[in-house]
Amino acid sequence: LKLKNCDPVHEVSIVPRGLAGGYTMYLPKEDKTYVTRSKLEDSIAAALGGRVAEKLRLGDISTGAHSDLQHASEIAHRMV
């Protein structure tokens, strides 16, 4: 998944840690005081990428995707 307005990926892990089955860490290119709408939209798309991949590949969504949806909802809430 390549999104034009996301920060570059710094680290990806599929090793389960706590309640997370894996994670993706982004490294901002620069400090930002304000975030554009397009960046927030791409952040939502990135947050939901794992959830969509599970649905497409496995035909169902696991409980691990719950935090992805929660994170995307938090971003959407910040947008309004």
N, C-alpha and C positions, 0 to 999 in steps of 0.2 A: 504494500500500500504506500504509494508516494503522494503526499499531499504538499501542495505548493507553499502553504502558509504555516507549516509546522516546523518546530525546531528540529535539528538533526538528531537521529537516534544515537544515544551514547552507549547503551547497554541493553541487551535482551537476555532474559533467562526463562527457561522452562522448568527450572528446579522449584518444586513447591516450598514455600516459606510461609508459615502461619496459615492464614486462610486463603492466601493467594496461590494459585496453581502456577504462576509465572508472572512476569512483568516486563514492561518496556520503560526504559528511562530515557528521557530527552534532555539534551544539554542546550540551554538557550545560547544563541549566538551573541546576544548582548543583553544588558539590563534594560528592562522596559518598564516605564511608568504606566503607559496606557497600552491596552491590547485591542487590536482591530476586530471588527465583527467577523471578517473572513478567517482570521487566526482562530477565533473561538469556534467557528463552525468546523474548521479542520480538526481542532482538538476534540470536538464531539465525535467526528467521524473516526478519528484514531482510537478514541476510548471504546467505541462500539465495534471496532474491527475484529477483535477476538470473539466477541459474541456472535457476530455474523459468520465468521469462519466456522465456529462450532455448528451453527445451524446448517450451513451449506455442506460441511464435511460429514457431520455425524447425524444430521437430520433432527437434532434436538439441542436444547441449551442446558448446560449444567449449572449447578449452584455457584460455581466459580465465576460465572459471567455476571453475577449479581452486583459485584463491586464495580464492574465496567459500566453498568447501567446507572448505578448511583453516582459515579464520577461524571458521566455525561449529563445527568440531571443537574448536578451542582454547577457545571459550566453553563448550561442553559439558563439556570436561575440567575447567574451573574449577568447574563445578557439583557435581562429585562429590568 
